[in-house]
């Protein structure tokens, strides 16, 4: 989405330059050119807002993934500790059974 946003921004910038060139050459009246340029600037502003939102959301997702990764690592460590405890208890049980 960020790449698409950048592509659209580039295209709008190119269009704005083309309109400006058309006004300078007299193909388009300056009032019409100003209207088009104002519309393009509004669209560019909207795209910048969208891009900033995408960056923020991407950062939020990265934070959530990091938190989930930490929780998974913690759960894995607890599981390994419990497995070691079970092996220890099984060993004690085996020793007890050999003594009996």
VMD Tcl script that draws the C-alpha trace (Angstrom):
set ca {
  {0.00 0.00 0.00}
  {2.84 2.36 0.79}
  {4.34 1.77 -2.67}
  {0.97 2.35 -4.33}
  {0.59 5.55 -2.32}
  {4.05 6.69 -3.47}
  {3.22 5.87 -7.09}
  {0.01 7.91 -6.87}
  {1.88 10.80 -5.25}
  {4.46 10.75 -8.04}
  {1.73 10.67 -10.68}
  {-0.10 13.62 -9.08}
  {3.14 15.61 -8.90}
  {3.81 14.90 -12.59}
  {0.25 15.92 -13.48}
  {0.61 19.15 -11.52}
  {3.81 19.94 -13.45}
  {2.05 19.16 -16.74}
  {-0.87 21.46 -15.89}
  {1.56 24.20 -14.94}
  {3.31 23.75 -18.28}
  {-0.03 23.90 -20.12}
  {-0.91 27.16 -18.34}
  {2.47 28.67 -19.25}
  {2.05 27.68 -22.90}
  {-1.47 29.12 -22.99}
  {-3.22 25.79 -23.68}
  {-5.20 26.21 -20.45}
  {-6.34 29.40 -18.75}
  {-4.60 30.26 -15.52}
  {-7.91 30.10 -13.56}
  {-8.57 26.58 -14.86}
  {-4.97 25.63 -14.14}
  {-5.28 27.02 -10.62}
  {-8.44 24.98 -10.03}
  {-6.77 21.80 -11.23}
  {-3.62 22.53 -9.22}
  {-5.70 23.15 -6.07}
  {-7.50 19.82 -6.58}
  {-4.20 18.04 -7.09}
  {-2.75 19.61 -3.93}
  {-5.83 18.43 -1.99}
  {-5.33 14.92 -3.32}
  {-1.63 15.02 -2.44}
  {-2.50 16.12 1.09}
  {-5.02 13.28 1.40}
  {-2.41 10.79 0.18}
  {0.11 12.10 2.71}
  {-2.43 11.61 5.50}
  {-3.10 8.07 4.30}
  {0.63 7.38 4.08}
  {1.19 8.65 7.63}
  {-1.68 6.47 8.86}
  {-0.20 3.46 7.09}
  {3.18 4.09 8.72}
  {1.55 4.43 12.15}
  {-0.50 1.25 11.68}
  {2.56 -0.62 10.45}
  {4.41 0.47 13.57}
  {1.46 -0.64 15.73}
  {1.43 -4.07 14.07}
  {5.18 -4.43 14.62}
  {4.70 -3.60 18.31}
  {1.94 -6.18 18.70}
  {4.05 -8.82 16.94}
  {7.01 -8.08 19.21}
  {4.78 -8.40 22.29}
  {3.34 -11.70 21.03}
  {6.85 -12.99 20.29}
  {7.93 -12.13 23.84}
  {4.87 -13.90 25.28}
  {5.58 -16.97 23.12}
  {9.21 -17.02 24.26}
  {8.08 -16.76 27.90}
  {5.56 -19.59 27.46}
  {8.20 -21.75 25.75}
  {10.64 -21.16 28.61}
  {7.96 -22.13 31.18}
  {7.11 -25.24 29.19}
  {10.77 -26.32 29.06}
  {11.09 -25.75 32.80}
  {8.01 -27.90 33.42}
  {9.35 -30.62 31.11}
  {12.63 -30.64 33.04}
  {10.71 -30.88 36.31}
  {8.67 -33.81 34.95}
  {11.88 -35.60 33.88}
  {13.35 -35.00 37.34}
  {10.24 -36.38 39.06}
  {10.19 -39.36 36.68}
  {13.83 -40.01 37.60}
  {12.99 -39.88 41.31}
  {10.05 -42.26 40.71}
  {12.34 -44.68 38.83}
  {14.86 -44.61 41.72}
  {12.03 -45.21 44.21}
  {10.74 -48.17 42.17}
  {14.23 -49.74 41.96}
  {14.58 -49.46 45.73}
  {11.24 -51.14 46.29}
}
mol new
graphics top color blue
foreach p $ca { graphics top sphere $p radius 0.5 }
foreach p [lrange $ca 0 end-1] q [lrange $ca 1 end] { graphics top cylinder $p $q radius 0.2 }
display resetview
